[in-house]
Amino acid sequence: MVSSNEYGSHTWELLLTVDHQHEGIEKEHKLQVTGDLHVGGLMLKLVEKIKVAQDWSDYAFWWEQKKCWLLKTHWTLDKCGVQADAKLIFTTQHKMLRLRLPNMKTVRLKVSFSSMVFRAVSDICKMLNIRRSEELSLLKQSEGTLKKKKKKDKNSKDPATEDILNLGNSPVSSGLPANPGLYSKTMTPLYDPVSGTPASSTITWFSDGSMNEQNCSILALSHPTCSPEMLAEMYQPRTLVDKAKLNAGWLDSSRSLMEQGVQEEDQLLLRFKYYTFFDLNPKYDAVRINQIYEQARWAILLEEIDCTEEEMLIFAALQAQYHVSKLSLSSETQDSTCESEVDEVEAALSNLEVTLEGGSKSNILEDITDIPKLADNLKLVRPKKLALKAIKTYWFVFRDTSISYFKNKESAQGEPVEKLNLKGCEVVPDVNVAAKKFGIKLLIPVADGMNEVYLRCDNEDQYARWMAACVLASKGRTMADSSYQPEVQKILSFLQMKNWTMCSQATSEPENVDMKPECFVSPRYTKKFKSKQLTARILEAHQNVSQMSLVEAKLRFIQAWQSLPEFGLSYYIVRFKGSKKDDVLGVSYNRLIRIDMATGDPITTWRFSNMKQWNVNWEIRQVAIEFDQNVSIAFTCLSADCKIIHEYIGGYIFLSTRSKDHNETLDEELFHKLTGGQE
């Protein structure tokens, strides 16, 4: 037999690059290796050759050509597929990253570049004292949303991100687990539930080292305001196509930052991706509530979501109230907390909870023998050609999830003129409180699109009861559901905020109030009104919210945002199978909506509760979905990778499985099973 030395060695040369900061020490090293050497053994050989005494525990191999980490240290080089031409970089797994938060503040912290984004976001949220990390994700700004800013402001710093909060020394960012006390069910309150300010006696005890009281205040309290000039420099979507650009850059939650081309010191956006804010509590969630409020505020100011003039003034009044309350809080020392205010905040929180179909169900069983019904005289408005409308009064009966209407009350025992099944329909408010207009627009799915029906109510109370019933019916629920009465109260409270014209109190003189109205409304309204006019109108609207505390003003703002027809919709440009033109697809927490790109009108709605399965053909990048009653759709995504829409659908299904009864730990495996896909 011929020995291996005589025949030729089985070893081969591998070039390794070490990413370190030591001067005078070589960064490139050549090692003689064999295919049966495991990755851990390769690390050991390399560290022995470098001969630098330091902690190498955070280092791992990054394979440049394949764009992947070699994290399974027990795997051999042969199993990993590493050969002599492989370019391996020995680098740290945790690196510095800049994150722009919803409140436009930038934090700089150390993040795992080797963990899946889902896990990395979880670690980031623990560092920032934000519970329910599954609702957030990381977004890379697309080129289309940056162009305007680059042209206008090349040399100067962005005023919104000038001050960077450095959290680089946090225990989490060093790869250590966060304090579990922050996430246990018997948590000590970290924040004042009325003002949202950190409770100094507990925040330093329960939160991470870098999150001192000052840092918590920066994240938990809003710091207005923005100038019109600053707003003008930021990207403002004008069309549905523009809005689709905002959602193109979501990172893949099942891959690491490094695998997606993110480099050290890059800037990403941390945003609430899924609009299902579960289990909000002002005692623990001051940072989370503030960041949701800020994301809502900027969406309103930049017109990422449409609202009426009346609604815009409500949002401005709530911002003004927050600003006024914050000033008064800083000038006075609050020795005691009003118990009724705390109760009001917690009541507002219960109204804010959004549960998905298939989510946590009420323990109270519906009484099948006595399902409530509504019966009233309402006006039916049917759009006709040539912009004419036919308005006629009928006797309406709402039972289960259907509306039937009759010529009059006496004929209600017979056959109805028409019966409308509202399950799966779109419900859009059409309200102007000042003009005493209380309308409900129903878009009911039919075989060839959507059937439009308008209902006109006589007063606020009637509108609230019928609107709440329609909203529940669209989700397949009846008025026997425990969420019906809270929904009615939520609608009434929102109408009450709008009803400032009925107040008899005199408004304050604009000259006596330190207010810059341009900071509270979108640019469209600063162009429409003069500054004094705008101030007077905001102050008029402010009367109905002037008694609210800091936290309640933010919660009411979030609640009003949730009441907007477009709330929670993320837009993508798609091409449906068999179609010759592009459409817009709106993805919400409970449904998909096909929207005409030219007119903005909804064409068809598909609810997740009727969905049987969804998958992706990765070769042609096509998403295919099957629903009940043999309905199936397929489309390709043109404005983003199809994986983003696939993850959105799976993510919302995953969030619907959350329950307060379950342990706080997330089923990460289930999330990746629902969102990862099989590429």
Salt bridges, closest charged atoms under 4 A:
ASP19 OD2 - LYS95 NZ 3.82
ASP58 OD1 - HIS94 ND1 2.81
GLU64 OE2 - LYS67 NZ 2.97
GLU134 OE2 - ARG132 NH1 3.81
GLU134 OE2 - ARG658 NH1 2.75
GLU135 OE2 - ARG288 NH2 3.07
GLU135 OE2 - ARG658 NH1 3.04
GLU143 OE1 - LYS150 NZ 3.86
ASP158 OD2 - ARG100 NH2 3.15
ASP158 OD2 - LYS149 NZ 2.84
ASP242 OD1 - LYS245 NZ 3.93
ASP252 OD1 - LYS643 NZ 3.01
GLU265 OE1 - ARG98 NE 3.21
GLU265 OE2 - ARG108 NH2 2.62
ASP279 OD2 - ARG131 NH1 3.39
ASP279 OD2 - ARG132 NH2 3.41
ASP285 OD2 - ARG131 NH2 2.83
ASP285 OD2 - ARG288 NH1 3.30
GLU294 OE1 - ARG297 NH2 3.16
GLU303 OE1 - ARG238 NH1 3.83
GLU303 OE1 - ARG524 NH2 3.58
ASP306 OD2 - LYS243 NZ 3.69
GLU309 OE1 - LYS528 NZ 2.61
GLU309 OE2 - ARG537 NH1 2.49
GLU310 OE1 - LYS498 NZ 3.98
GLU311 OE2 - LYS498 NZ 3.50
GLU346 OE2 - LYS283 NZ 3.79
GLU353 OE2 - LYS660 NZ 2.81
GLU357 OE2 - ARG607 NH1 3.83
ASP376 OD2 - ARG465 NH2 3.59
GLU418 OE1 - ARG382 NH2 2.37
GLU426 OE2 - ARG591 NE 2.65
ASP430 OD1 - LYS437 NZ 3.29
ASP458 OD1 - LYS379 NZ 3.78
ASP461 OD2 - ARG465 NE 3.38
GLU511 OE2 - LYS532 NZ 3.65
GLU552 OE2 - ARG556 NE 3.56
GLU566 OE1 - LYS243 NZ 3.19
ASP582 OD1 - ARG575 NE 2.63
ASP583 OD1 - LYS581 NZ 3.26
ASP583 OD2 - ARG594 NH2 2.90
ASP596 OD2 - LYS581 NZ 3.64
ASP641 OD1 - ARG621 NH2 3.03
GLU647 OE2 - LYS273 NZ 3.06
GLU647 OE1 - LYS643 NZ 3.05
GLU668 OE1 - ARG119 NH2 2.87
GLU668 OE2 - HIS672 NE2 3.57
GLU679 OE1 - ARG621 NH1 3.65
